[in-house]
Amino acid sequence: MRNKSVVSEGNEIQIAIELINLGARLQVLESETSLSRERLLKLYKEVRGKSPSKGMLPFSADWFLSWQPNVHSSLFVDIYHYLTAHTDLRGVHALIKAYRLYLEHVQVNNLEPILTLTRAWTLVRFLGSLLQTVPCTRCGGNFVTHKLELNQNYVCGLCRPPSRAGKLKKPSFAALVASA
C-alpha cells in the first residue's frame, strides 16, 4: 500500500469531475488521473447519474482532416497552442481550459460544437506524431494536416470550401474564424 497525499487525491478527483462534466470518456479519465478504474466508475456514476459509454476511443487521424471537423479541430489547436505558449498551463489543465474556450467561442457564434473533449484529447496526443498545423497561404490561419503530407502552398477549407459546404443550415464557418 502506498501513501498518497489527501490533497493530491483531491486534486485528481477535481480534475476527473471537470473532465466528466465536459464529456470525457472513461479511458481519458484513466489516462489523465492516477485514480483507480473502480473509483472513476463510481465518480462518473455520481456526477453523470449513469454509467460511462463503452467501446473504443476514436483512433483515426483522418476524422480531423474532413472539412467541418478540420475547422473546429484547427480552432481548438490554435487555442491550445496559445495557452501553452503564453501561460503556465500544461497537460490536462491546458486541455480543459482550451476546450472550455473552444466551447465558448462556438456557442457565442451560434454553432454546434463538432469536437468532443475525447476527440480534443486524442488530437493533442496526435499532434507531432501523426498531425501538425500548417498555415494557409491565403488567410494565414493554422490548420490541422497530416504530418507526412506535402503542404507547400496549402489552402484551407475556409478559403477553398468543398462544393457541399453551402448546404448547411447553420451560420457560415467564415464567421467562426472571423470572430477568432
C-alpha positions in Angstrom: 0.0 0.0 0.0 1.4 3.3 -1.0 1.0 6.6 0.9 -0.9 9.2 -1.1 -1.5 12.8 -0.1 -5.1 13.6 0.6 -4.6 17.0 -1.2 -3.2 15.4 -4.4 -6.0 12.8 -4.4 -8.5 15.7 -4.0 -6.9 17.5 -7.0 -7.1 14.3 -9.1 -10.8 13.9 -8.2 -11.4 17.6 -9.1 -9.7 17.0 -12.5 -11.8 13.9 -13.1 -15.0 15.7 -12.2 -14.1 18.5 -14.7 -13.4 16.0 -17.4 -16.6 14.1 -16.7 -18.6 17.3 -16.9 -17.0 18.1 -20.2 -18.0 14.7 -21.6 -14.7 12.8 -21.3 -14.8 9.0 -21.8 -13.5 6.7 -19.1 -10.3 5.9 -21.0 -9.4 9.6 -20.9 -10.0 9.8 -17.2 -7.8 6.7 -16.6 -5.0 8.3 -18.7 -5.1 11.7 -17.1 -5.5 10.7 -13.4 -4.0 8.1 -11.2 -7.4 7.1 -9.7 -8.4 3.5 -9.9 -10.9 2.4 -12.5 -13.4 1.4 -9.8 -13.1 4.8 -8.2 -13.5 6.6 -11.6 -16.6 4.4 -12.4 -18.2 5.4 -9.1 -17.3 9.0 -9.6 -18.7 9.0 -13.2 -22.0 7.5 -12.0 -22.2 10.0 -9.2 -21.5 13.0 -11.4 -23.5 12.0 -14.6 -26.1 9.7 -13.0 -25.3 6.9 -15.4 -22.6 4.6 -16.4 -19.9 5.8 -18.9 -20.4 4.7 -22.5 -18.4 1.7 -23.5 -16.3 1.0 -26.6 -13.1 2.0 -28.1 -12.0 5.6 -28.4 -11.9 7.3 -31.8 -8.5 6.5 -33.3 -8.3 7.6 -36.9 -6.4 10.8 -37.5 -8.4 11.2 -40.8 -11.5 12.4 -38.9 -9.7 15.7 -38.1 -9.0 16.3 -41.8 -12.5 16.4 -43.2 -13.9 19.8 -43.9 -16.1 20.7 -40.9 -14.1 18.8 -38.2 -10.9 20.3 -39.5 -12.2 23.9 -38.9 -13.2 23.0 -35.4 -10.0 21.0 -34.7 -7.8 23.8 -36.0 -9.6 26.3 -33.8 -9.1 24.1 -30.8 -5.4 23.5 -31.6 -4.8 27.2 -32.0 -6.4 27.9 -28.6 -4.4 25.1 -27.1 -1.1 26.3 -28.6 -1.8 29.9 -27.5 -2.4 28.8 -23.9 0.7 26.6 -23.7 2.8 29.3 -25.2 1.6 32.2 -23.1 0.5 30.7 -19.8 1.8 28.2 -17.3 -0.9 25.8 -18.2 0.3 22.3 -19.3 -1.1 18.9 -19.8 -4.7 18.2 -18.7 -5.1 21.7 -17.3 -4.3 23.2 -20.7 -6.6 20.7 -22.4 -9.5 21.6 -20.1 -9.1 25.4 -20.5 -8.6 25.2 -24.2 -11.7 23.0 -24.6 -13.8 25.4 -22.5 -12.6 28.3 -24.6 -13.4 26.4 -27.8 -17.0 25.6 -26.5 -17.5 29.3 -25.5 -16.3 30.5 -28.9 -18.5 28.1 -30.8 -21.6 28.9 -28.7 -21.1 32.6 -29.0 -21.2 32.2 -32.8 -24.4 30.0 -32.6 -22.6 26.9 -33.9 -22.9 23.3 -32.8 -19.7 22.1 -31.3 -18.3 19.3 -33.5 -15.2 18.5 -31.4 -15.9 16.4 -28.2 -13.5 16.5 -25.3 -12.4 13.0 -26.1 -11.6 13.9 -29.7 -9.8 17.1 -28.5 -7.7 14.9 -26.1 -6.9 12.5 -29.0 -6.0 15.4 -31.2 -3.5 16.7 -28.7 -1.9 13.3 -28.5 -1.7 13.0 -32.3 0.0 16.4 -32.7 3.6 16.0 -33.6 3.4 12.3 -34.4 0.5 11.9 -36.9 -0.8 15.5 -37.3 0.6 19.0 -37.4 -0.6 22.5 -38.1 0.2 24.3 -41.3 -0.5 28.0 -42.3 -3.0 28.6 -45.1 -1.3 30.6 -47.9 -4.4 32.7 -48.4 -5.7 33.6 -44.9 -2.7 32.8 -42.8 -4.6 30.7 -40.3 -3.1 27.5 -39.0 -4.9 24.3 -39.9 -4.5 20.6 -38.9 -3.0 18.4 -41.6 -1.2 15.0 -41.8 2.4 15.3 -40.7 3.8 13.5 -43.7 1.8 15.3 -46.4 3.4 17.8 -48.7 1.8 21.0 -47.5 3.6 23.6 -49.7 1.0 26.2 -50.9 -1.6 24.8 -48.5 -5.1 26.3 -48.9 -7.6 25.7 -46.0 -11.2 24.5 -46.3 -12.4 28.0 -45.4 -10.6 29.7 -48.3 -11.5 26.8 -50.7 -14.6 25.2 -49.3 -15.9 21.9 -50.8 -18.9 22.1 -53.1 -21.2 20.7 -50.4 -20.2 23.4 -47.9 -23.1 25.7 -48.7 -25.7 23.1 -47.9 -25.5 23.7 -44.1 -28.4 25.3 -42.2 -26.1 26.8 -39.6 -24.2 30.1 -39.8 -21.2 30.1 -42.1 -17.9 28.9 -40.7 -16.2 32.0 -42.0 -18.0 33.7 -39.1 -16.2 31.2 -36.8 -12.8 32.2 -37.9 -13.6 35.9 -38.4 -14.5 36.3 -34.8 -11.4 34.4 -33.5 
